[in-house]
Structures are given as C-alpha cells and as structure tokens.
C-alpha cells in the first residue's frame, strides 16, 4: 500500500504503467545513465532496449518527435536533492527486442489490442550532457515504432508478460541473447537496463539474486528499479544473457514530512524485485 493518500494523488500520472507493486533502492543507488564511454557490450545491449509510452506523450514533427517530459521533482514531487530530480521523465514502461520485429515487455504495460494501438516504442532515448539536459527530449522519427499486435500475453501477476509484434522489422540493432537455463540454475547476480520513471536509458549495476518466488516462475534480486522499469531485461552478470523481465517490486518512495516531498525508499538487503524467468516465455518466442 502507499504511505499516504497524498502519494496516490502524486503518482496518478504514472498509474497507467503501474506494476504489481513498486520498486526501490537496495543499499547504494548504483543507477547510471547509458553513455558512450561504457563497456561495448553494455552499449550493444542498450540499443535493443526501448521506452514504451502512450502516443499522446509523443509529438511527431518533420524529422523528430518530442516527448512530453516533466522533471521528477515536478511529476512525482521528488525532493530536489534526490538523485535525478531535475532530469526529464514521463509515464512509461520498458521493452526489449527478442527478434527483429518482436518486443518483450511486462504484461501490465500492454494489456490488450486497444492498448497496443495507442502505444509507441522508442529506442535510443539517451541522456543529454548539454546544459539543456533537463528540457524536453526529442528523438529521430526513425527510432519510433508502433505496436502491431500482441503475439502472447501472461494473464496474471505470476505470468506477467506481453510479447508484441512491431509494425516493421528493425535492421540497425540486434535482438538480445536469451538464456536457456532453468530456474534451478539461476544466476548469482544480475544487472538491468531500462527506463525508471521514464528517465533516459539507464543501467542498474550488478546485484545479488535472493530467492525463488512461490510460483517457481519468478526469482527476486536486490536490483535498483522503479516504475517504468517494468518490462526491463535483467541480465546474468557472468553470461550477459537475458535471464528474465522485471515485473514487480517493493515501494518506491517515502514521504519527507519536514520538506514536504518524497524520497527514494532504501532497503538494506530486505526483500527484492520480482523477475519473471525468460525460460517461461521462450516457448512463445521460438
């Protein structure tokens, strides 16, 4: 449950993309924006990760499309001294390529064909290092795709995924490599690439895997994530293959009554974020 009625009001603009619970910080906040000086393998992987937004939040122009951004400070009343508070954000989910024309995301991100018809899939939403980095972002129209149809979808919180067909095949980037291991041999640590709160593409560095969930399809890891990370690919830190998709987690925020704003909630090793095993989804992809 939310900490207060006020939090429900503040988070309302993100509710269209809310998951089965929220996410949070575990220990240190090790999230960093994807940038050109990162390891080549991370950069290649990041090219296959997309932001999913409602079409109303994207204004198409002749060559570029503009995102309907607000800073985290404005959109969720985040305290000004919190990390990324001035960065542009919007309600969003994350998805990733598993084939040249097939994208995988969380099931609550694209729920039916009507929802599919109103979503835009955008690649290369990166942070700007210019002095205008807190302004509205724009992307080339060439990296914006449509959801054509839903191929398969999990129907409940224990099987929360949507596998969608894009309106055209993508030839300038490769799908991610998927793990074929069973849950029994789950990795010791994982990392994630995605769009928390619709921020620009971000890496959540390696974190430890904790336990299997009761349904044996979901495992948990102390990975730093937030609303918007739903649908993010979670990678094995050793093989660098996708082990699962981020589907749920713990509470994001806690209210700072003295400063009248919200802060990231920090968990010191307790609990974890829910990751649906890719092994459950492979039969629908192959």
C-alpha positions, 0 to 999 in steps of 0.5 A: 500500500502507499504511505499516504493518500497524498502519494496516490494523488502524486503518482496518478500520472504514472498509474497507467504503467503501474506494476504489481507493486513498486520498486526501490533502492537496495543499499547504494543507488548504483543507477547510471545513465547509458553513455558512450564511454561504457563497456561495448557490450553494455552499449550493444545491449542498450540499443535493443532496449526501448521506452514504451509510452502512450502516443499522446506523450509523443509529438511527431514533427518533420524529422523528430518527435518530442516527448512530453517530459516533466522533471521528477521533482515536478511529476512525482514531487521528488525532493530536489536533492534526490538523485535525478530530480531535475532530469526529464521523465514521463509515464512509461514502461520498458521493452526489449527486442527478442527478434527483429520485429518482436518486443518483450515487455511486462504484461501490465504495460500492454494489456490488450489490442486497444492498448497496443494501438495507442502505444509507441516504442522508442529506442535510443532515448539517451541522456543529454550532457548539454546544459539543456539536459533537463528540457524536453527530449526529442528523438529521430522519427526513425527510432519510433515504432508502433505496436502491431499486435500482441503475439502472447500475453501472461494473464496474471501477476505470476505470468506477467508478460506481453510479447508484441509484434512491431509494425516493421522489422528493425535492421540497425540493432540486434535482438538480445541473447536469451538464456536457456537455463532453468530456474534451478540454475539461476544466476548469482547476480544480475544487472538491468537496463531500462527506463525508471520513471521514464528517465533516459536509458539507464543501467542498474549495476550488478546485484545479488539474486535472493530467492525463488518466488512461490510460483517457481516462475519468478526469482527476486534480486536486490536490483535498483528499479522503479516504475517504468522499469517494468518490462526491463531485461535483467541480465546474468552478470557472468553470461550477459544473457537475458535471464528474465523481465522485471515485473514487480517490486517493493515501494518506491518512495517515502514521504519527507514530512519536514520538506514536504516531498518524497524520497527514494525508499532504501532497503538494506538487503530486505526483500527484492524485485520480482523477475519473471524467468525468460525460460517461461516465455521462450516457448512463445518466442521460438 
